[in-house]
Each structure stands twice: as C-alpha cells, then as structure tokens.
Amino acid sequence: MATARATTDHEEIRKWAESRNGRPARVKATGGGEDPGILRIDFPGFSGEDTLEEIEWDEFFEWLDRDNLAILLSTARGNRFNKLVSRGSVSGTGSKKRAAKRSSTKKASTKKASPPKRAARKSSTAKASARKAPAKRAPAKKASAKKASAKKASAKRTTSKRSASTAKRTPTAKKSSSKKRPAAKQATAARVAKAVRSALGMAPKKRSR
C-alpha cells in the first residue's frame, strides 16, 4: 500500500509534480474573478484533459496558501497519488518542519554566541578585582610606615638615654682623676728629692710629727 505525507513546501511540491510530468491546474467552471477555484495537479495524457485548465505555479501556490491548504503526496516512486486537504486536518507539514528547523538553528546560534559574552563578563570582573587590589594594599603600606616611624622613635629615645647616662658618668670620672693627679705628683716629687739627696750624701729629712 502506497503511503503519503502532507506538506506545504512549495519547492517540494513542485519537484514532486515535475518529476512525474505533473503541471499546476484548476478545475474548469469553478472559481470566479481572480479566484481560480479548485486546484489540482494535472498529468497530461490522463483523464483530466477535458476538466482541467493549466495555470502558473505562482498562482497555484498563492491560492494554496490563501485557502490554507496542504497537499498529500505519495512517497512511492512514480506514484502520482496526491490530494489537497485542509492544513488543520494534518500535522507535521513541511512549513511546520521548516519553522522548527529555523527555531532550532536560532537557538544553536544563540548558544554559540553566549560564551564570548561570558568571557567578556569574566574579563570585566578580573579588571574590577585588579582595581580593588591596590586599595587593599594601601593600608598595609601605611601600617608598615607607622611601624618604621615607631622603630625610629624608639631608637632615638634609646640613644638619648645612653647619651644622658654617659653625660652623668663623665663628671665623676673627671673628679676622681683630678683627685688622683696631685697625689701622684707629690709622690714623684718625693722620689726625686730622695734621689738628689742620696746623690749629694745628704741625710733624709725627718718628717715632723
């Protein structure tokens, strides 16, 4: 049994008909004015010669869409079965498939385009963190400067204390040395006098009590 599927794809319908020597046509004595009436696909040499009139593909597809029609086409090779039906009575027509493909393609392109945006966000976040980093380092530098100044102040205090202690010690040392010097001079003078007397043969003087 031959199977058929519904479609509204203009190019697909045209290729199917031309591969079987089919032509777009309308039923005579139908329609009126610009309306061609009932649409058909005519196969010359068969029963439609007296009842069908050939029209252009553009007119055929214009009224196919205006009348909201789809066409069932045989999937068997060489089979000429076709039937015009309402689009609401069939599902999975060619136009719907094309729309689904387009939407899936748009979604895929949107997903592919999203990584650069994420990369841009990451780079902007990294820049922001880099800008914040110097602000965090500044307090550390200030703290180190405070420590250095404190060390200098303590060093100055220590040197001032040492200089003060040495200043206190110096007068006492000078006093003690000044006291010792007269006694030493007297001792050397006594020794010299003894040596002179002994050289002259003089008796040493007795100290008066």
Buried (B, 14 or more C-beta within 10 A) or exposed (E): EEEBBBBBBBEBBBEBBEEBEBBBBBBEEBBEEEEBBBBBBBBEEEEBEEBBBEBEBEBBBBBBEEEEBBBBBBEEEEEBEBEBEEBEEBEEBBBBEBEEEEEEEEEEEEEEEEEEEEEEEEEEEEEEEEEEEEEEEEEEEEEEEEEEEEEEEEEEEEEEEEEEEEEEEEEEEEEEEEEEEEEEEEEEEEEEEEEEEEEEEEEEEEEEE
